[in-house]
Amino acid sequence: MRKYFFWSGVLANIVFLAILLIWARSIYWYGLPLPLYSQKVAADLRVNFPSVAFVAPMFDFFARFEQKNYYFRTIEPERWNGVGAHPDYQPAAAADHVTVADIDSLKQALSKAKPGQQIIVEPGTYTFDRTFELRQAGSAGAPIRLTGRAMHQVRFELKGEGLMLLAPHWHFENISFAGNCTMHDHCEHAIHIAGKASDVVIRNNSFADFNSAIKVNGLKGNYPDRGLLENNTIYNSSARKTKGSATPVDIVAANDWRVAGNFIFDIQKAAGDQISYAAFIKGNASGGVFERNLVMCEANLKDGRHTAIGLSFGGGGTGLVYNRDGVAGTEHRNGVMRNNIVMHCPNDAGIYLNKAADSLLENNIVYNTVGVDVRYSQSSALLRNNVISGRVNNRDGGQHQLEANWIEARNFFTGRDRLKDLFVAPDVLDFSWQQPYPLPAAPQKSADGSITDFCGGLVQQPYLGAFAGDQFCIKAKP
């Protein structure tokens, strides 16, 4: 009997040590702090393995050690004075213009718009009770322009697909787009750009409470290439309760899109797989650029339970039927992410590359995230002059090269972000350097030999992080 208990004890200890070894190897493999890893395991057990969920409280115990990093002020979009939509922006006036002041005259003007015409919308609220299609085409030298008289004074309340753009050369400026739906699945998009709707410009607008505010995709073999999404503010007032995509900027199968100077925040998804992205370009696309964007996965919404990912080439992948020309293999090629700040995405990657070939990640700051994931054999990336908390991780055959980056692992036992020690107050967006500014060794090159950093400065010498110099350009107000 004693031998039985002895060997039973030995076996139990061996099993326990084996579990600890597997657990330790798994933590090492994923490169996560212990509290975050424990939180993910506990959630996975409860959802996918309920028969053994009785061990979840052990992981809950380790999760309690997490030291939270978060934006502890309230963002008011109409008072925000940083990257994104600016209240003082004034669109240029066109000689050929029509002014509208009610929903009926607005719809009539949109339906009869002609190349070179500017539709000026007077202050007020304009309610669309269903999807409204835009089929009139502008031209390269004479786009159709829809502009609000003043920012935050022209409000479009939308349902369904919002404005469905099916023709090229449209510009949208100075409009506040708002989802007007009790059920989140009834407010899919603010602007859906499809098929022949190439060369669209979306500048200095705000978008609130849509599953995917900007949706771009091919239609009947045509693709809306060469879009510009610039200086917009995009956010949600609550986590999106949808099983579909919850991605404010959702670009599929369109080439040469530039997403620049936008402020994207509060992107959580509270249904389905609970995975959301701030922005992605995917679907066998190429030539996409993310630059000078500010992404806060969590700002006013401080939940912490959902998986929110920052910027991505590839997103969660694309079904073959939606890929450009029906071609599988890569999700994106020759993409650039430059001078972005991605922060407060504590549960997953700040930057995620999924089957993204020949990607350049240059001069980004990635703070309070898990780091950067380069996934699948089709993915290859050069990372240069970035400041990254967490780790840069190859997954499932992905490959990357590092040049002159500053990478700080988060504290293993607490998850504390060590970048706190480099900057004045990164949690509330003061990335001024605490110490003498470090110069990297790797130079930057752009098409014209110059670079515009996150703060809008034109620089022609190497710099580390998203802006050149010691002092950051945005100081959050108390």
DRENLO-36856 format. One record per residue (C-alpha): residue in one letter; y, z, x. Coordinates in nm, 3 decimals. Example, Ala and Ser with C-alpha at 12.3 -4.5 7.8 and 13.67 -1.06 7.14 Angstrom:
2
<"A",<-0.450,0.780,1.230>>,
<"S",<-0.106,0.714,1.367>>,
! end
This chain:
478
<"M",<0.000,0.000,0.000>>,
<"R",<0.237,0.086,0.285>>,
<"K",<0.165,-0.250,0.450>>,
<"Y",<0.243,-0.421,0.120>>,
<"F",<0.584,-0.254,0.094>>,
<"F",<0.649,-0.313,0.462>>,
<"W",<0.581,-0.685,0.448>>,
<"S",<0.762,-0.714,0.113>>,
<"G",<1.066,-0.557,0.277>>,
<"V",<1.039,-0.788,0.576>>,
<"L",<1.012,-1.091,0.346>>,
<"A",<1.310,-0.977,0.138>>,
<"N",<1.520,-0.934,0.451>>,
<"I",<1.418,-1.276,0.580>>,
<"V",<1.513,-1.436,0.247>>,
<"F",<1.843,-1.247,0.244>>,
<"L",<1.924,-1.354,0.600>>,
<"A",<1.827,-1.713,0.519>>,
<"I",<2.063,-1.711,0.221>>,
<"L",<2.340,-1.572,0.440>>,
<"L",<2.271,-1.839,0.703>>,
<"I",<2.280,-2.119,0.446>>,
<"W",<2.597,-1.970,0.298>>,
<"A",<2.762,-1.943,0.641>>,
<"R",<2.666,-2.301,0.734>>,
<"S",<2.798,-2.425,0.402>>,
<"I",<3.130,-2.246,0.452>>,
<"Y",<3.156,-2.390,0.803>>,
<"W",<3.067,-2.740,0.681>>,
<"Y",<3.336,-2.743,0.412>>,
<"G",<3.592,-2.571,0.633>>,
<"L",<3.719,-2.347,0.355>>,
<"P",<3.848,-1.990,0.372>>,
<"L",<3.593,-1.738,0.246>>,
<"P",<3.785,-1.641,-0.074>>,
<"L",<3.831,-2.002,-0.184>>,
<"Y",<3.471,-2.095,-0.105>>,
<"S",<3.350,-1.791,-0.299>>,
<"Q",<3.570,-1.881,-0.596>>,
<"K",<3.428,-2.234,-0.605>>,
<"V",<3.068,-2.112,-0.579>>,
<"A",<3.115,-1.856,-0.858>>,
<"A",<3.266,-2.120,-1.088>>,
<"D",<2.988,-2.367,-1.005>>,
<"L",<2.718,-2.110,-1.078>>,
<"R",<2.864,-2.020,-1.415>>,
<"V",<2.908,-2.382,-1.524>>,
<"N",<2.611,-2.564,-1.369>>,
<"F",<2.353,-2.293,-1.292>>,
<"P",<2.382,-2.030,-1.566>>,
<"S",<2.026,-1.907,-1.505>>,
<"V",<2.134,-1.760,-1.169>>,
<"A",<2.492,-1.678,-1.266>>,
<"F",<2.407,-1.308,-1.234>>,
<"V",<2.490,-1.338,-0.861>>,
<"A",<2.840,-1.478,-0.935>>,
<"P",<3.006,-1.130,-0.928>>,
<"M",<2.914,-1.105,-0.559>>,
<"F",<3.122,-1.417,-0.492>>,
<"D",<3.398,-1.285,-0.720>>,
<"F",<3.419,-0.984,-0.489>>,
<"F",<3.494,-1.200,-0.184>>,
<"A",<3.737,-1.415,-0.385>>,
<"R",<3.955,-1.106,-0.443>>,
<"F",<4.051,-1.104,-0.076>>,
<"E",<4.261,-1.418,-0.118>>,
<"Q",<4.625,-1.394,-0.016>>,
<"K",<4.816,-1.610,-0.263>>,
<"N",<5.079,-1.861,-0.158>>,
<"Y",<5.290,-1.996,-0.443>>,
<"Y",<5.635,-2.116,-0.551>>,
<"F",<5.776,-1.795,-0.698>>,
<"R",<6.088,-1.943,-0.858>>,
<"T",<6.128,-2.144,-1.179>>,
<"I",<6.198,-2.514,-1.152>>,
<"E",<6.437,-2.649,-1.414>>,
<"P",<6.417,-3.030,-1.393>>,
<"E",<6.764,-3.087,-1.537>>,
<"R",<6.920,-2.860,-1.273>>,
<"W",<6.705,-2.976,-0.983>>,
<"N",<6.910,-3.123,-0.701>>,
<"G",<6.665,-3.259,-0.448>>,
<"V",<6.412,-3.537,-0.416>>,
<"G",<6.339,-3.705,-0.750>>,
<"A",<6.575,-3.805,-1.032>>,
<"H",<6.938,-3.725,-0.954>>,
<"P",<7.190,-3.640,-1.229>>,
<"D",<7.474,-3.829,-1.059>>,
<"Y",<7.293,-4.161,-1.024>>,
<"Q",<7.475,-4.452,-1.190>>,
<"P",<7.296,-4.786,-1.238>>,
<"A",<7.494,-5.094,-1.146>>,
<"A",<7.653,-5.271,-1.443>>,
<"A",<7.562,-5.630,-1.531>>,
<"A",<7.798,-5.881,-1.684>>,
<"D",<7.541,-5.971,-1.948>>,
<"H",<7.469,-5.648,-2.132>>,
<"V",<7.407,-5.507,-2.476>>,
<"T",<7.470,-5.146,-2.579>>,
<"V",<7.242,-4.965,-2.825>>,
<"A",<7.281,-4.627,-2.997>>,
<"D",<6.984,-4.599,-3.238>>,
<"I",<6.612,-4.670,-3.235>>,
<"D",<6.627,-4.983,-3.452>>,
<"S",<6.887,-5.157,-3.237>>,
<"L",<6.697,-5.047,-2.925>>,
<"K",<6.371,-5.203,-3.048>>,
<"Q",<6.553,-5.521,-3.148>>,
<"A",<6.718,-5.549,-2.807>>,
<"L",<6.386,-5.493,-2.628>>,
<"S",<6.214,-5.760,-2.839>>,
<"K",<6.489,-6.019,-2.773>>,
<"A",<6.569,-5.932,-2.410>>,
<"K",<6.634,-6.226,-2.178>>,
<"P",<6.647,-6.268,-1.798>>,
<"G",<6.947,-6.104,-1.639>>,
<"Q",<7.031,-5.889,-1.940>>,
<"Q",<7.101,-5.516,-1.917>>,
<"I",<7.022,-5.296,-2.218>>,
<"I",<7.246,-4.987,-2.195>>,
<"V",<7.124,-4.691,-2.403>>,
<"E",<7.383,-4.443,-2.527>>,
<"P",<7.308,-4.065,-2.514>>,
<"G",<7.067,-3.941,-2.779>>,
<"T",<6.700,-3.909,-2.872>>,
<"Y",<6.500,-4.224,-2.948>>,
<"T",<6.162,-4.168,-3.114>>,
<"F",<5.881,-4.426,-3.090>>,
<"D",<5.608,-4.343,-3.342>>,
<"R",<5.353,-4.576,-3.180>>,
<"T",<5.300,-4.792,-2.870>>,
<"F",<5.579,-5.047,-2.825>>,
<"E",<5.501,-5.371,-2.636>>,
<"L",<5.745,-5.542,-2.401>>,
<"R",<5.657,-5.913,-2.375>>,
<"Q",<5.987,-6.073,-2.269>>,
<"A",<5.992,-6.180,-1.903>>,
<"G",<6.273,-6.147,-1.653>>,
<"S",<6.290,-6.341,-1.329>>,
<"A",<6.311,-6.257,-0.960>>,
<"G",<6.686,-6.310,-0.944>>,
<"A",<6.756,-6.195,-1.300>>,
<"P",<6.542,-5.898,-1.406>>,
<"I",<6.566,-5.736,-1.748>>,
<"R",<6.717,-5.388,-1.706>>,
<"L",<6.678,-5.094,-1.943>>,
<"T",<6.921,-4.820,-1.837>>,
<"G",<7.036,-4.490,-1.977>>,
<"R",<7.410,-4.423,-1.983>>,
<"A",<7.362,-4.093,-1.798>>,
<"M",<7.061,-3.906,-1.662>>,
<"H",<6.916,-3.628,-1.884>>,
<"Q",<7.118,-3.755,-2.181>>,
<"V",<6.891,-4.037,-2.301>>,
<"R",<6.553,-3.914,-2.425>>,
<"F",<6.264,-4.138,-2.531>>,
<"E",<5.997,-3.952,-2.732>>,
<"L",<5.672,-4.148,-2.713>>,
<"K",<5.316,-4.153,-2.844>>,
<"G",<5.000,-4.340,-2.745>>,
<"E",<5.052,-4.586,-2.460>>,
<"G",<5.429,-4.540,-2.479>>,
<"L",<5.598,-4.860,-2.360>>,
<"M",<5.337,-5.129,-2.287>>,
<"L",<5.482,-5.370,-2.031>>,
<"L",<5.308,-5.710,-2.021>>,
<"A",<5.571,-5.930,-1.854>>,
<"P",<5.727,-5.935,-1.505>>,
<"H",<6.064,-5.834,-1.362>>,
<"W",<6.171,-5.529,-1.562>>,
<"H",<6.379,-5.238,-1.434>>,
<"F",<6.389,-4.889,-1.593>>,
<"E",<6.662,-4.642,-1.491>>,
<"N",<6.818,-4.310,-1.605>>,
<"I",<6.584,-4.234,-1.896>>,
<"S",<6.400,-3.911,-1.982>>,
<"F",<6.054,-4.002,-2.112>>,
<"A",<5.886,-3.721,-2.310>>,
<"G",<5.537,-3.704,-2.457>>,
<"N",<5.571,-3.610,-2.823>>,
<"C",<5.213,-3.513,-2.914>>,
<"T",<5.038,-3.196,-3.030>>,
<"M",<4.706,-3.329,-2.898>>,
<"H",<4.730,-3.433,-2.534>>,
<"D",<4.498,-3.732,-2.579>>,
<"H",<4.759,-3.884,-2.811>>,
<"C",<5.013,-3.906,-2.525>>,
<"E",<4.842,-4.113,-2.259>>,
<"H",<5.126,-4.295,-2.081>>,
<"A",<5.503,-4.326,-2.079>>,
<"I",<5.497,-4.676,-1.928>>,
<"H",<5.173,-4.878,-1.912>>,
<"I",<5.212,-5.174,-1.677>>,
<"A",<4.936,-5.434,-1.707>>,
<"G",<4.836,-5.791,-1.625>>,
<"K",<5.131,-6.020,-1.549>>,
<"A",<5.387,-5.736,-1.535>>,
<"S",<5.458,-5.768,-1.163>>,
<"D",<5.773,-5.673,-0.973>>,
<"V",<5.867,-5.377,-1.192>>,
<"V",<6.120,-5.119,-1.071>>,
<"I",<6.115,-4.764,-1.214>>,
<"R",<6.405,-4.568,-1.066>>,
<"N",<6.574,-4.233,-1.135>>,
<"N",<6.392,-4.135,-1.454>>,
<"S",<6.211,-3.821,-1.564>>,
<"F",<5.864,-3.810,-1.722>>,
<"A",<5.724,-3.502,-1.898>>,
<"D",<5.394,-3.430,-2.072>>,
<"F",<5.176,-3.739,-2.039>>,
<"N",<4.817,-3.762,-1.915>>,
<"S",<4.917,-4.043,-1.679>>,
<"A",<5.289,-4.107,-1.709>>,
<"I",<5.279,-4.428,-1.504>>,
<"K",<4.965,-4.635,-1.559>>,
<"V",<4.913,-4.965,-1.374>>,
<"N",<4.610,-5.196,-1.406>>,
<"G",<4.493,-5.557,-1.417>>,
<"L",<4.437,-5.749,-1.739>>,
<"K",<4.248,-6.077,-1.792>>,
<"G",<4.245,-6.161,-1.422>>,
<"N",<4.615,-6.092,-1.365>>,
<"Y",<4.752,-5.801,-1.162>>,
<"P",<5.095,-5.632,-1.170>>,
<"D",<5.169,-5.635,-0.796>>,
<"R",<5.477,-5.537,-0.596>>,
<"G",<5.594,-5.243,-0.805>>,
<"L",<5.850,-4.984,-0.699>>,
<"L",<5.844,-4.626,-0.832>>,
<"E",<6.143,-4.457,-0.672>>,
<"N",<6.336,-4.130,-0.714>>,
<"N",<6.171,-4.010,-1.035>>,
<"T",<6.076,-3.658,-1.150>>,
<"I",<5.731,-3.632,-1.310>>,
<"Y",<5.577,-3.311,-1.446>>,
<"N",<5.389,-3.136,-1.726>>,
<"S",<5.489,-2.823,-1.916>>,
<"S",<5.122,-2.719,-1.960>>,
<"A",<4.784,-2.812,-1.817>>,
<"R",<4.659,-3.135,-1.975>>,
<"K",<4.377,-3.079,-2.226>>,
<"T",<4.198,-3.410,-2.185>>,
<"K",<3.860,-3.530,-2.061>>,
<"G",<4.019,-3.851,-1.936>>,
<"S",<4.236,-3.909,-1.632>>,
<"A",<4.518,-3.662,-1.570>>,
<"T",<4.712,-3.832,-1.293>>,
<"P",<5.091,-3.874,-1.326>>,
<"V",<5.088,-4.190,-1.111>>,
<"D",<4.769,-4.388,-1.182>>,
<"I",<4.767,-4.729,-1.007>>,
<"V",<4.450,-4.940,-1.028>>,
<"A",<4.382,-5.283,-0.870>>,
<"A",<4.750,-5.362,-0.801>>,
<"N",<4.867,-5.457,-0.451>>,
<"D",<5.181,-5.368,-0.257>>,
<"W",<5.306,-5.082,-0.470>>,
<"R",<5.564,-4.850,-0.313>>,
<"V",<5.590,-4.494,-0.444>>,
<"A",<5.892,-4.333,-0.277>>,
<"G",<6.123,-4.036,-0.317>>,
<"N",<5.955,-3.891,-0.628>>,
<"F",<5.913,-3.525,-0.724>>,
<"I",<5.574,-3.465,-0.889>>,
<"F",<5.476,-3.115,-0.997>>,
<"D",<5.248,-2.916,-1.230>>,
<"I",<4.961,-3.164,-1.257>>,
<"Q",<4.676,-2.937,-1.373>>,
<"K",<4.396,-3.053,-1.603>>,
<"A",<4.231,-2.795,-1.832>>,
<"A",<3.941,-2.990,-1.988>>,
<"G",<3.648,-3.206,-1.878>>,
<"D",<3.590,-3.187,-1.503>>,
<"Q",<3.931,-3.011,-1.459>>,
<"I",<4.012,-3.240,-1.163>>,
<"S",<4.356,-3.398,-1.143>>,
<"Y",<4.557,-3.595,-0.888>>,
<"A",<4.933,-3.618,-0.842>>,
<"A",<4.912,-3.989,-0.757>>,
<"F",<4.654,-4.242,-0.647>>,
<"I",<4.613,-4.612,-0.577>>,
<"K",<4.258,-4.745,-0.608>>,
<"G",<4.040,-5.023,-0.754>>,
<"N",<4.012,-5.259,-0.453>>,
<"A",<4.390,-5.256,-0.405>>,
<"S",<4.579,-5.298,-0.079>>,
<"G",<4.915,-5.242,0.083>>,
<"G",<5.011,-4.928,-0.108>>,
<"V",<5.280,-4.699,0.035>>,
<"F",<5.353,-4.333,-0.045>>,
<"E",<5.667,-4.215,0.132>>,
<"R",<5.925,-3.935,0.102>>,
<"N",<5.755,-3.785,-0.205>>,
<"L",<5.746,-3.414,-0.284>>,
<"V",<5.424,-3.300,-0.453>>,
<"M",<5.366,-2.946,-0.583>>,
<"C",<5.035,-2.931,-0.766>>,
<"E",<5.133,-2.584,-0.889>>,
<"A",<5.496,-2.483,-0.941>>,
<"N",<5.590,-2.335,-1.280>>,
<"L",<5.221,-2.341,-1.379>>,
<"K",<5.049,-2.092,-1.152>>,
<"D",<4.692,-2.094,-1.277>>,
<"G",<4.478,-2.144,-0.970>>,
<"R",<4.157,-2.220,-1.160>>,
<"H",<4.180,-2.597,-1.178>>,
<"T",<4.117,-2.851,-0.902>>,
<"A",<4.444,-3.029,-0.832>>,
<"I",<4.463,-3.286,-0.551>>,
<"G",<4.785,-3.429,-0.404>>,
<"L",<4.811,-3.791,-0.287>>,
<"S",<4.514,-4.025,-0.265>>,
<"F",<4.403,-4.371,-0.177>>,
<"G",<4.083,-4.410,-0.381>>,
<"G",<4.114,-4.122,-0.625>>,
<"G",<3.783,-4.046,-0.792>>,
<"G",<3.660,-4.405,-0.757>>,
<"T",<3.670,-4.704,-0.991>>,
<"G",<3.415,-4.873,-1.213>>,
<"L",<3.331,-5.225,-1.096>>,
<"V",<3.473,-5.390,-1.407>>,
<"Y",<3.818,-5.242,-1.330>>,
<"N",<3.825,-5.338,-0.960>>,
<"R",<4.053,-5.618,-0.850>>,
<"D",<3.861,-5.947,-0.886>>,
<"G",<3.549,-5.746,-0.971>>,
<"V",<3.487,-5.675,-0.600>>,
<"A",<3.323,-5.350,-0.490>>,
<"G",<3.331,-5.190,-0.146>>,
<"T",<3.666,-5.035,-0.070>>,
<"E",<3.902,-4.861,-0.308>>,
<"H",<4.208,-4.931,-0.094>>,
<"R",<4.299,-5.110,0.231>>,
<"N",<4.593,-5.089,0.470>>,
<"G",<4.769,-4.801,0.299>>,
<"V",<5.049,-4.587,0.442>>,
<"M",<5.143,-4.226,0.363>>,
<"R",<5.459,-4.135,0.550>>,
<"N",<5.717,-3.852,0.533>>,
<"N",<5.566,-3.684,0.226>>,
<"I",<5.549,-3.310,0.159>>,
<"V",<5.237,-3.204,-0.031>>,
<"M",<5.216,-2.834,-0.111>>,
<"H",<5.068,-2.567,-0.336>>,
<"C",<4.742,-2.750,-0.409>>,
<"P",<4.544,-2.440,-0.303>>,
<"N",<4.199,-2.534,-0.433>>,
<"D",<4.147,-2.878,-0.282>>,
<"A",<4.277,-3.149,-0.050>>,
<"G",<4.646,-3.224,-0.022>>,
<"I",<4.553,-3.579,0.084>>,
<"Y",<4.224,-3.743,-0.014>>,
<"L",<4.099,-4.079,0.116>>,
<"N",<3.806,-4.222,-0.081>>,
<"K",<3.671,-4.554,0.053>>,
<"A",<4.017,-4.618,0.195>>,
<"A",<4.005,-4.851,0.496>>,
<"D",<4.268,-4.863,0.770>>,
<"S",<4.494,-4.591,0.635>>,
<"L",<4.793,-4.456,0.827>>,
<"L",<4.900,-4.095,0.763>>,
<"E",<5.221,-4.036,0.956>>,
<"N",<5.480,-3.757,0.955>>,
<"N",<5.359,-3.567,0.649>>,
<"I",<5.370,-3.191,0.586>>,
<"V",<5.063,-3.062,0.403>>,
<"Y",<5.108,-2.694,0.313>>,
<"N",<4.891,-2.448,0.116>>,
<"T",<4.611,-2.696,0.052>>,
<"V",<4.260,-2.732,0.189>>,
<"G",<4.390,-3.012,0.414>>,
<"V",<4.289,-3.378,0.441>>,
<"D",<3.955,-3.533,0.339>>,
<"V",<3.839,-3.871,0.474>>,
<"R",<3.537,-3.963,0.267>>,
<"Y",<3.266,-4.232,0.280>>,
<"S",<3.190,-4.486,0.551>>,
<"Q",<3.450,-4.733,0.419>>,
<"S",<3.727,-4.482,0.498>>,
<"S",<3.911,-4.492,0.829>>,
<"A",<4.243,-4.327,0.907>>,
<"L",<4.491,-4.269,1.186>>,
<"L",<4.679,-3.938,1.153>>,
<"R",<4.994,-3.916,1.364>>,
<"N",<5.270,-3.654,1.389>>,
<"N",<5.165,-3.462,1.078>>,
<"V",<5.186,-3.087,1.017>>,
<"I",<4.875,-2.980,0.826>>,
<"S",<4.735,-2.648,0.710>>,
<"G",<4.360,-2.627,0.658>>,
<"R",<4.159,-2.899,0.828>>,
<"V",<4.105,-3.273,0.858>>,
<"N",<3.752,-3.333,0.742>>,
<"N",<3.522,-3.634,0.766>>,
<"R",<3.284,-3.646,0.468>>,
<"D",<2.989,-3.875,0.399>>,
<"G",<3.060,-4.104,0.693>>,
<"G",<3.441,-4.116,0.687>>,
<"Q",<3.620,-4.151,1.022>>,
<"H",<3.964,-4.053,1.149>>,
<"Q",<4.168,-4.041,1.470>>,
<"L",<4.429,-3.778,1.556>>,
<"E",<4.751,-3.831,1.756>>,
<"A",<5.004,-3.551,1.815>>,
<"N",<4.941,-3.353,1.495>>,
<"W",<4.996,-2.981,1.438>>,
<"I",<4.695,-2.851,1.244>>,
<"E",<4.658,-2.481,1.158>>,
<"A",<4.342,-2.344,0.996>>,
<"R",<4.404,-2.097,0.714>>,
<"N",<4.288,-1.742,0.775>>,
<"F",<3.913,-1.732,0.714>>,
<"F",<3.903,-1.393,0.541>>,
<"T",<4.221,-1.413,0.329>>,
<"G",<4.317,-1.781,0.309>>,
<"R",<4.665,-1.696,0.440>>,
<"D",<4.845,-2.013,0.542>>,
<"R",<4.946,-1.986,0.906>>,
<"L",<5.219,-2.247,0.860>>,
<"K",<5.420,-1.956,0.716>>,
<"D",<5.487,-1.859,1.075>>,
<"L",<5.632,-2.200,1.167>>,
<"F",<5.887,-2.241,0.887>>,
<"V",<6.159,-2.021,0.734>>,
<"A",<6.028,-2.002,0.374>>,
<"P",<5.777,-2.278,0.301>>,
<"D",<5.655,-2.124,-0.026>>,
<"V",<5.996,-2.197,-0.181>>,
<"L",<6.052,-2.524,0.002>>,
<"D",<6.252,-2.424,0.307>>,
<"F",<6.074,-2.604,0.590>>,
<"S",<6.344,-2.532,0.848>>,
<"W",<6.170,-2.457,1.176>>,
<"Q",<6.146,-2.093,1.282>>,
<"Q",<6.120,-2.189,1.647>>,
<"P",<6.265,-2.457,1.874>>,
<"Y",<6.182,-2.794,1.725>>,
<"P",<5.868,-2.938,1.892>>,
<"L",<5.877,-3.304,1.990>>,
<"P",<5.550,-3.498,1.960>>,
<"A",<5.420,-3.751,2.207>>,
<"A",<5.328,-4.029,1.966>>,
<"P",<5.611,-4.265,1.864>>,
<"Q",<5.664,-4.411,1.518>>,
<"K",<5.707,-4.779,1.448>>,
<"S",<5.810,-4.948,1.127>>,
<"A",<5.863,-5.313,1.044>>,
<"D",<6.231,-5.304,1.147>>,
<"G",<6.197,-5.052,1.430>>,
<"S",<6.345,-4.757,1.236>>,
<"I",<6.220,-4.483,1.003>>,
<"T",<6.385,-4.302,0.712>>,
<"D",<6.255,-3.945,0.704>>,
<"F",<6.199,-3.720,0.400>>,
<"C",<6.562,-3.610,0.405>>,
<"G",<6.692,-3.966,0.412>>,
<"G",<6.798,-3.964,0.775>>,
<"L",<6.752,-4.282,0.975>>,
<"V",<6.579,-4.190,1.300>>,
<"Q",<6.446,-4.393,1.591>>,
<"Q",<6.272,-4.132,1.802>>,
<"P",<5.949,-3.935,1.758>>,
<"Y",<5.953,-3.628,1.534>>,
<"L",<5.692,-3.390,1.400>>,
<"G",<5.645,-3.328,1.030>>,
<"A",<5.829,-3.501,0.746>>,
<"F",<6.189,-3.472,0.873>>,
<"A",<6.369,-3.498,1.203>>,
<"G",<6.554,-3.194,1.339>>,
<"D",<6.548,-2.818,1.290>>,
<"Q",<6.705,-2.771,0.945>>,
<"F",<6.547,-2.882,0.619>>,
<"C",<6.759,-3.068,0.364>>,
<"I",<6.652,-2.889,0.043>>,
<"K",<6.727,-2.521,-0.010>>,
<"A",<6.582,-2.391,-0.336>>,
<"K",<6.828,-2.186,-0.541>>,
<"P",<6.737,-1.829,-0.650>>,
! end
